[in-house]
Amino acid sequence: MRPRTIKQDVYCLGAVDWDRRLFDSLIPLPDGTTYNAYLIKGSEKTVLIDTVDPEMEHILLKQLEGTSNIDYVVSLHAEQDHSGSLPAVLEKYPEAKLITSEKAKSMLMDLLHISEDRITTVKDGETLELGGKTLEFIYTPWVHWPETMVAYLREDKILFSCDFFGSHIASSDIFVTDEARVYEAAKRYFAEIMLPFRGAIIEKNMDKLAKYDIHMIAPSHGQIYDNPKMIIDAYNDWLQPTPKNLVVVPYVSMHNSTKEMVEYFVSALVERGVEVQQFELTGTDIGKLAISLVDAATIVLGTPTVLAGPHPVIANAAFLANALRTKAKFVSIIGSYGWGGRTVDVLAGMIPNIKAEVLDPILCKGKPKADTFEKLAQLADVIAAKHKEL
């Protein structure tokens, strides 16, 4: 695909990865992704912002065939899906200087073996004059690595945001055309890599950007926002400290006992006016679970006991929730066992990052009986009452 104009002398380059279905050997990509790079031609200097994943390097180099000179290459983030083609670009343009943040310098040297004499660091707020176009560099640490920054093109009011505000969507459209689709993809993206830093860290970065007149946001994954208010409003909503009236119930069942408990419990919650999202984890896209954890006030893990502990798939879900530092206020466990075990202790020990009240777990021996269902109804009462207090 050829470079495409997004503003006069500002071009979108990069690659559309239609077929990729897994990111970092972990994150599902149901809609593929893109690796966006941007070329800006001032009257005096030319700059390339970010590159592409090494597997797509040939596409970027093909797009640059008509560009005889690049004065600067900017690396906003050292992770290889953005920086991985830097060595090839720097080889093609031996006079180009690589511009990055102070923290990113050593990372790029370690990850890509780039020579120190090719790198120039910029401070927070420093500018680069291109001739009729001015880039301002803004440090945005922990979105989502410690060295990240964004760049603001003053004259065209474009924010080049790298991973900030990104989404994994492969599309032939460079601008957002389906806001509902992009909203879900961006929320998945936020849940999987931004949620752990959602508190003061991302809020502080949002506050830094609030003073800028932004007419367009050009991320390094996904489509360009020519209506930036859409994604800024979404981030402000996802960053709210108070969760919503939502219970997330990830579960696994081996012989239907836990499944019976989950189905009864979910119905009881719905009858009490509580929204529920239920996930049978052996067939669930883990990204969907991550999306639900952005808003959940309560997480209830449903698991049978396996070898005296929780089912490994549920243990994985607990690990995920803990790593994402969800803002849930309450957690509990329901499930069944055959002869005994330490399911509750093991799961409770896996979620130290979730500052939540632990509600009394409900475990039954074998198939659930009437008293088990009564306890599940009582737990639903407790959760409904606590959500109203929120």
N, C-alpha and C positions, 0 to 999 in steps of 0.2 A: 504494500500500500504506500502511495506517495505521501510526502509531507502535505499536511492540510492547513490552510490558513484559518486562524481563529481571530486574529486582529491584524491590521496592517503590519507586516514585517515580523509577525509572531506566528510560529508554526507548531503544530502538533506532529511529532514523530513517534516512533516506537512500534510495538507489535501487539496484535490481538492474538491471544492464546485461547483459541476456541476449544481445544481438546483437553486442556489440563483439568484434572479432577481432584487433585490433592496438593495442598500447599504446605511446605515445611514438613512433609511426610506426616501430616497431622490433620490439617484443616480441610474439610471437604469444599470443593469448588463446583457446585451444581451448574453454575452458569459460566464456567471458565474465568478468564481475567484478561487484563491488559497490562502492559508495561509502557507507560507513557514517558516520553522525553520531549523537551520543548526547545526550539531554536528561536533565538531573538536576534534580529539584525538591526543594530543601531547604525547611524551614519558613519561611525568611526570604528566600532568594535562589534564582533559577533560572539554570542555566548550560547552554549548548549547546556541545558539544565537536565541533569540525570541521564542515565542510559537505560539499558534493558537487561533482562535476565540473560546470562551467557548463552543459553540455548537459542535465543533469538538475536544474537549478535549480528549475524549475517544480514538480517532485515534492516537493522539500524544503519549498518555500514552502506548498504545499497541506497538507503534514503539520503545519505550524506554525500553521495557521489557528485552531486551538483554543487556542493559547498566547498569552494577551494580553500577557504581559510576559516579557522575557528581560533579566536584569541583566548577564550576562557571556557573551561568546562566546570560546571558547578555540581558538586555532590551534596545534596540536601540530607542524605541518609546513607550510612555505610553498608546497610544490608545488601546482599549480593543481587537480589532481584532488581535493584536500582543501580548498584555500583558495579555489577559483575562484568560489564563490557567496557569499563573505564580503560583498562590496559590497551585494548584494541583501538579505542578512540584516540588515546594519547599517542599511540604509535603512528596512527594516520596523520595526526596533527602535532608534529614534534615541537612546535613553538608554543603550543597552547599551555596555559597555566591552569592547574586544577585548584579550584577554590572550594574550601569547605570550612566547617567550624573547627575550633581549636581542639575539641575532644575527638572529632572524627579523624583528624590527621593520623594519629598513631593507629587507629583502627583500620584505616585504608592501607596503611603500610603493612600491617600484620595480615590482613585478610587477602590483599591483592598484590602484595610485594611491589607497590608503587614507590618509586624513588622519592626520597624526601625533597630533593631539589625541584621536583615538579609541582610541589604543593604550596599554596599560599592560603593562610588562614585569615578569616574575617571575624571581627567581633560582633556582638549583638548590636544591631542598629547601623552597622557600617553599610556604605553604599558603593555601588559600582556604576560609573558613568560609561555609557555605550555610544553616546552621541544621539541626543533627542530621546533617549530612553534611559531610565535610571532604575537599577535594581537595588532594593533595600533588603538586607538579610536580617531575619528575626529569629532569635533562638527560641525553640519550642521543645525543651527537653522532655523526654519520656512520652513522646507521641510517635513511636512507642519505644525508642531506644534513647539512651542518655545524651547522644550527640546530635539529635535531630534539629533541623532548622527549616524555615520556610523562606520564600523570597517573594517580595511584593514589587510589581512593575508599576511604578508611580503613574506614569503618563496614561497607561491603558487600564489602570486599576484592576490588575489581574493578580490574584494570589496563587503562587505555585506552592502547593501544600504538601507534596509528597504523600506520605501515608495518612496524614491528617485529612479527614473528610473523605477518605477513599472508599471504594467498594469493588468487590470482585465481580465484574460483569464483562463478558466478551460481547461486543456489539460493533456493528458497522457504523453506528452513529457516534460522533465524537461528543455531541452535546446530549444532556439528559432530555429524553423525549417521553419517557414513561416514569413519572415521579413515584408512583406507587411501587413499581418494581425496584427502582433504585433505593427507595426508602428502606425496604426490607433487606436488600443486599448491603446497604450501608450500616444498618443496625446489626446485622450478622458480623460485619467487619469490626464495628465498634465493640461488640460483645467479645470477640475473640482476641483482639489485641489492645484495645483501649480501656476496657472495663476495669482492669486491675489498677489503673492510674486515674480513675474517674474523679476522685475527690479534689483536693486543693490543686493537684498537679495540672490536670487538664483545665480546670476552671481558671487557673492563673493564666494559662496560655490563651484561653478564650478571651479573657479580659484584655490581654495584650493586643489581640487582633481587633477588638471592638472599636478601637480608635481609627481604624483604617476604613477608607471608603472603598469597599470591595464590590466590583461589578461582575466579577467572574472568579470562580475557584477552579483551578486546574490541578487535580490530584495526579499522582503517579500510578494509581490503579483506578480503572473505571472511567466513567464519562465526565465531561466538563460541565460544571454547574453555571449556566448563564442566568439562573435565578438562585443566587447563593443563599438567599434568605431561607429557602427550603431546607437545606442541610444544616445551616446555623441554628435554626429553630429546633430541628430534630436533636442536635447535640445538646442544646440547652435543656430540652425535655429529658433526655437520657441521663443527664448529669444531676437531675434533681435528687436530693438526699432521701426524700421520703418515697418508699416503694408504693406500688399500686395494689389494689384489692385483688391480688392474684396469688394462687397457690400452684406451684409447679410440682408435679408428681412423677419423677422418673422411677421406673420399676422394672423388675425382671421376675418371672415366675417359672418354676420348674415343673410343678405338678398341679398348677392352677389354684393352690391355696392362697398365695399372695395375690394373684390376679383377682380372686373373689373379694378379697379385702379391699383392694384398690378400687374396684368398680363400685362397691358399696360406699366407700369413703368419698369418692368423687361425686356420686349422686347426692350424698348428704351435704356436701359443701355447696353444690349448685342450688339445692333446695333452700339453703340459708343465704343466698344472694352473693356467693363468693365465686369469682371467675376462676376456672381451673384449666391448666394445660397438662395433659397426661401423655407420658412418653414411654412406650415399651421399647427398652433400649437396644434389644438385639436387632431391631430393624429401623432404628432412628438415625437420621442425619444429626450428628452431634452438634452441628452448627445451629440447628433449630432449637435444641435445648439451650445453647448459649444465648440465643436471642431472647428466650423467655426469662432467663436469669437477669436480664437488664432491669426488669420491672418487678420481679417477684418479691412479695412481702414474706412468703413462707415457702420453704422447701420441705417436702415430705418424701423420704426415700423408701421405696418398697422393695424388700428383698427377702428371699429365702436364705436359710443358713446353709453354707457350704463349707465343709471341713472346719467347723466351729467358728466361722466368721461370715461376713457378708459375701454375696455373690461377687466375683471379680469385676463384672461389668458395672455393678452399682458402686463398687469401690472406685472405679475409674470416674464415675459421675461425681462422686464426692470429692475426688482429687481435682477435677475440673472446676467445680464450684468454689473450692478453696483457693485455687490458683487465680481465678477471676476476681476474687474478693467481692463477691456479690453483696449487695446492700440489703439482703433479706434480714428480717428482724426475728424470725422464728424458724426453727428446724425441728423435725421429728422423724421417727422411723416406724414403719409398720412392716409386718411380715410374719413368716412362719418358720418353725424349726421342727426337727424330728426328735432329737433327744437333748439338745442343749447347745451352748456355745457362747461366744463373746461378741456377737454381731454389733450390739449397741456400743460397747466400749471401743471396738476397732473403728467404727465409723465416726464416733465422737472425736476420737483422737486424730482423725484425718482432716478436720475442718477448723484448725485454730485461727485461720484468717477471717472467718465469718463471725463477726461479733453479734451473735444472735442468741436469743433465749431458747434453750432446749426444752421442748414440750415433752411430756411423758410419752415414751414410746409404747407401742402396742404390738406385742409378739404373741402368737398363739402356737400351741403344740398341735401339729397336724392341721386338719381342715378347720376353718373358723366355725365357731358355734354361735348361739344366740348372744352369749355374754360378750363375745368378741365384737359382734356387730354393734352391741350397745356401747361398748367402749369407743368404737370408731365414730359413732354418732356424737358422743360426748366430746371427742377431740374436735370434730367439726364445729360444735357449739363454741368451744374455747377459741378456735381460730377465727370464727366469724366475729366474736366479741372483740378480740384483739385487733382485728382489722378495722373495726369501727372506731376504736380508740386512736388509730393512726390518722 
